[in-house]
Amino acid sequence: MTPEPADAVPRATSWFLVVATGTLLAGIGLVFPLLAEFQDTYGFSTAALGLISASAFGSALVSGLFLSGLADRGHTRVLLVVGALLCAASILWFAAGTEVWQFVGARVLEGLGLGIFTPAVRKVMTAGSAGDAGHQLGRLVSAELGGLLVGPLLGAALASAFSLDAPFVVLGVLNLALAGALAVWPLPEVAPSPHRQSVLTASLRLLRVPAAAGTALLSLALFLPVGIYDALWARYLSDRGASTLFIGVTLSLYSLPIVLVAPFGGRLADRVGPVRAASVAMCVIVPVTVLYGSLPWPVAIAALAVLESFPQAVASPAVQTAMLRSGGDDDVAAGQGLINSLNMLGGTLVGLLAPLGYQVLGPSWLFAVAGAAMAGIFAAGLLLVRRGGGQNSTADTAGTDVVR
């Protein structure tokens, strides 16, 4: 058996955190294939889908931007437990909701919980893993998408077998149990950051570091179409003639290759450099995004989603690793909170605008505009990274080259 590196997270704990992350995302993934059915059952408009989607992104932006830095100050357990509790409350509220404002409120809780849980778990998982951070982050990406693989399938199956509320009750209770386990599990002690500045501005301070600001834009470009998928994937495939079960299957098919490949994608980022790995992946992701809007058959759309998942398995851990290097050891969670928050801002705007664009422009133009925006934002991010010399440093500490 290969010995663990000094100060690395114990294997049992790392696997527990991987499973915890997957469980949390399974609860969140329930919503995706069932949104169209909620709309049909409770009679709200397509524009309301955008509001429901954007509410989660907006609240995750707030918690990720202003609270994630608490993990760098030694409060990782608190963020993990509270994050899981908020996600559990969100899922259970979905089960009880019947009106748009209730679904919006549930998604707000979801965003708040995910916005503090994700940076904290990345902080713990990468402790003592300086040369292997990409692999560890890839494992978390695998867990996240694994949850999104199981969640839609479980949601569609339980909703078909019992009721629309059944999957939310099951996963809500499971997430409550997860919060209890996180409260007592022996997590490793993570040394607090020596920074004395306000934790509320930790993520914002990183915007003054060109490499960190540029990396945040790289992540935003990668995440931008998620706002479209969140608000419209179920509606788009339903309009193409797909059933609720098929919609759940497409999301799972998209997730499966990422679950299998993301840890290897993280290793690739460790080996060749995270920015380089993300750049090559984006050369595939952008044209695939544009192509979505021109396919009339649900099976073809599902096949394209499977194709997209392979470069996503490289790009996702790569941009997280790039931020880890750009922000420095004392701002790991703040850096992850920054990229998550910028992602959520993009997701909020796209989630609000995409349903309108879908109705007015149609899917072909909607996905074409999304692809152009992704390419432009990614190019701007690369310019910022290179302007900063590609340095993996904080504002006052030089590091090694991130664009190797």
VENQUIJO-V165331 format. One record per residue. RES is the residue in one small letter. SS is DSSP state (~ for helix, > for strand, _ for the rest). OMEGA is omega as a letter, one per 30 degrees, with the letter a starting at -180 (999 if undefined). Layout:
RES;SS;OMEGA  RES;SS;OMEGA
This chain:
m;_;a  t;_;l  p;_;l  e;_;l  p;_;l  a;_;l  d;_;l  a;_;l  v;_;l  p;_;a  r;~;a  a;~;a  t;~;a  s;~;l  w;~;l  f;~;l  l;~;l  v;~;l  v;~;l  a;~;l  t;~;l  g;~;l  t;~;l  l;~;a  l;~;l  a;~;l  g;~;l  i;~;a  g;~;l  l;~;a  v;~;a  f;~;a  p;~;a  l;~;a  l;~;a  a;~;l  e;~;l  f;~;l  q;~;a  d;~;a  t;~;a  y;~;l  g;_;l  f;_;a  s;_;l  t;~;l  a;~;l  a;~;l  l;~;l  g;~;l  l;~;l  i;~;l  s;~;a  a;~;a  s;~;l  a;~;l  f;~;a  g;~;a  s;~;l  a;~;l  l;~;a  v;~;a  s;~;l  g;~;a  l;~;a  f;~;a  l;_;a  s;~;l  g;~;l  l;~;l  a;~;l  d;~;l  r;~;l  g;_;a  h;_;a  t;~;a  r;~;l  v;~;a  l;~;l  l;~;a  v;~;a  v;~;l  g;~;l  a;~;l  l;~;l  l;~;l  c;~;l  a;~;l  a;~;l  s;~;a  i;~;a  l;~;l  w;~;l  f;~;l  a;~;a  a;~;a  g;_;l  t;_;a  e;_;a  v;~;a  w;~;l  q;~;l  f;~;l  v;~;l  g;~;l  a;~;l  r;~;l  v;~;l  l;~;l  e;~;a  g;~;l  l;~;a  g;~;a  l;~;a  g;~;l  i;~;a  f;~;a  t;~;l  p;~;a  a;~;a  v;~;l  r;~;l  k;~;a  v;~;a  m;~;a  t;_;l  a;_;l  g;_;a  s;_;a  a;_;a  g;_;a  d;_;a  a;~;a  g;~;l  h;~;a  q;~;l  l;~;l  g;~;l  r;~;l  l;~;l  v;~;l  s;~;l  a;~;l  e;~;a  l;~;l  g;~;l  g;~;l  l;~;l  l;~;a  v;~;a  g;~;l  p;~;l  l;~;l  l;~;l  g;~;a  a;~;a  a;~;a  l;~;l  a;~;l  s;~;a  a;~;a  f;_;a  s;_;a  l;_;a  d;_;a  a;~;a  p;~;a  f;~;l  v;~;a  v;~;a  l;~;l  g;~;l  v;~;l  l;~;l  n;~;l  l;~;l  a;~;l  l;~;l  a;~;l  g;~;l  a;~;l  l;~;a  a;~;a  v;~;a  w;_;a  p;_;l  l;_;l  p;_;l  e;_;l  v;_;a  a;_;a  p;_;l  s;_;l  p;_;a  h;_;l  r;_;a  q;_;a  s;_;l  v;~;a  l;~;a  t;~;a  a;~;a  s;~;a  l;~;l  r;~;a  l;~;l  l;~;l  r;~;l  v;_;a  p;~;a  a;~;l  a;~;l  a;~;l  g;~;l  t;~;l  a;~;l  l;~;l  l;~;l  s;~;l  l;~;l  a;~;l  l;~;a  f;~;a  l;_;a  p;_;l  v;~;l  g;~;l  i;~;a  y;~;a  d;~;a  a;~;a  l;~;a  w;~;a  a;~;a  r;~;a  y;~;a  l;~;l  s;~;l  d;~;l  r;_;l  g;_;a  a;_;l  s;_;l  t;~;l  l;~;l  f;~;l  i;~;l  g;~;l  v;~;a  t;~;l  l;~;l  s;~;l  l;~;l  y;~;a  s;~;a  l;~;l  p;~;l  i;~;l  v;~;a  l;~;a  v;~;a  a;~;l  p;~;l  f;~;l  g;~;l  g;~;l  r;~;l  l;~;l  a;~;l  d;~;a  r;~;a  v;~;a  g;_;a  p;~;a  v;~;l  r;~;a  a;~;a  a;~;a  s;~;l  v;~;l  a;~;a  m;~;l  c;~;l  v;~;a  i;~;a  v;~;l  p;~;l  v;~;l  t;~;l  v;~;a  l;~;a  y;~;a  g;_;a  s;_;a  l;_;a  p;_;a  w;_;l  p;~;a  v;~;l  a;~;l  i;~;l  a;~;l  a;~;l  l;~;l  a;~;l  v;~;l  l;~;a  e;~;a  s;~;a  f;~;l  p;~;l  q;~;l  a;~;l  v;~;a  a;~;a  s;~;l  p;~;a  a;~;a  v;~;l  q;~;l  t;~;l  a;~;l  m;~;l  l;~;a  r;~;a  s;~;a  g;~;a  g;_;a  d;~;a  d;~;a  d;~;a  v;~;a  a;~;l  a;~;l  g;~;l  q;~;l  g;~;l  l;~;a  i;~;l  n;~;a  s;~;l  l;~;l  n;~;a  m;~;l  l;~;l  g;~;l  g;~;l  t;~;a  l;~;a  v;~;l  g;~;l  l;~;a  l;~;a  a;~;l  p;~;l  l;~;l  g;~;l  y;~;a  q;~;a  v;~;a  l;_;a  g;_;a  p;~;a  s;~;l  w;~;a  l;~;a  f;~;l  a;~;l  v;~;l  a;~;l  g;~;l  a;~;l  a;~;l  m;~;a  a;~;a  g;~;a  i;~;l  f;~;l  a;~;l  a;~;l  g;~;l  l;~;l  l;~;l  l;~;l  v;~;a  r;~;l  r;~;l  g;_;l  g;_;a  g;_;a  q;>;l  n;_;a  s;_;l  t;>;a  a;_;a  d;_;l  t;>;a  a;_;l  g;_;l  t;_;a  d;>;l  v;_;a  v;_;a  r;_;999
